[in-house]
């Protein structure tokens, strides 16, 4: 896609047909429909058995703000998303965090910082349990006194 076409797509003047990068022609030759969907390699979703039990977590490492759509679609489907923004420029990373804040506000979810530039987006029906360090436990398991 040329730079003029990219700029026009960014401004919304033409349709963005950049979704073609997600199709693998070799894979689709063996399929019946001819247009097999291939998952973006930056998005990792758990196995099908986990999907049946509704225990999926997605990890997304976006390259630019354009990849925020994948985050939004996963989160909207009720999948907790771990966003790793370490590969992004700081300005774009801030835009993605602002986008994520809008997502969690609109869908009543929560956002937690896991580490520097890594965030966990949790839907409203997901409970986050933060572990208490072993040194502070009072159950006597590690208490040698």
N, C-alpha and C positions, 0 to 999 in steps of 0.2 A: 504494500500500500504506500503510495507516494505521500510526501509531506503535505501537499495541498489537500489530498483526500483525507489524511489524518486530521488536519486542521478543520476541514469541513465537517467531518464526523464528530469531532470534539465540540464544535459549535452547534451541532444538531441539524445541519443543513442537508446532510445525506445520511442514508442508512449505514450503520457501522457493521460491516461484514467481517469483523475480526474474529468471529467465532470459529472460522475455518481452521484455526490453529489447534483446535481441540479434536479434530477428526483425524483418524489414522487410516489412510486409504488401504494399506495392506490388511488391516484387521477387518475392514468392512467388506472385503471381497468374499469372505466366507459366510457372511450373514445373509439372511433372507431379505431383509429390508433394503440393504445396500448402504444405509446411512447409520452405522453403529456409532454410538456416543462413547468417546474415550475420556476418562476423567483427567482433568488438569493435573499434571504431575506435582504441582505445588499443594494440592489438596489431598490429604490422606484420611480416609474414612475406614472405620473398623469393618471386619468381615460381615457377611450376610447373617450369620447366626446371631451376632450382636444386634443387628438391625431388627431381627424378629423379636428380640427381647427388649427393644427400645433402649439399648445401652450403647449408643454411638457417641463419639467425640471426634470432631474434625480439627485438624491442625492446618492452618493456612499461613503460608509465607508469601505475602504479596510483593510484587516488584514495583507496582505503581498504584495510584489511586483507582485506576480502572479495574483492579482486581477486587475492589470492595464489594462489587456485586455478588461474587461467590460467597463472601462472608455473610452478606445480608440474606441470600437465599437459604444457606444452611441454617442460620439462626432463626429465620422465619419458619422453617420446617421443624423447629424444636430441638435442633442438635446443638449441644454446647460446642463452642468454637474457641480454640486456642489460636490467637493471632500472634505471629512472630514477625515483628516489624523491624528486626535488626538489619535486614537487607535493603531497607528503604532510606531515601533521603529524609532528613528531619522534617522538612516542610510537608512532604507527602504523608509521612507517618502521623503527623499531627492531624491532617485532614481525615485519615482513616480512623483515628481515635475519636474525632468529633463525629464521624459517621456512625461509629459503633455506639457512642453515647446516645445518639438519636434512636438507634435501633433498640437499645435496652430501655430507653424511656418509653418509646412507643409500644413495645411488647412486654413491658413490665418485668424485664429481666434484671440482671446485675452484671457488673463488670468488676473484675479483680485483677490487680497487677501481680503477675507471677514473678517476674524479674524485670530488669531494664529492657524496655521496649517489647515485652511479651505480656499479653493480656488474656484473661479467660472471660468469655462472654457466656453467661449461664441463663437459660430460659427461666421463666417464673416457676416452673414445676421442678426445678433442680435444686437440691440442697447441697451447699458447699460445707464440708466439714474440715475445719482447720485443726490440725493436730497440735496438742500441747507438748512442748519439749519434755524429754524424759527427766531432766533435772528438776522439773517443777511438779512432777506427778506425786501424788500423796497415796497411791494405792499400795505402796510397799514393794512393788515388783523389783525396782532397782535400788530400793532403800536397804543398805547394808547395816544400818545401825540397830 
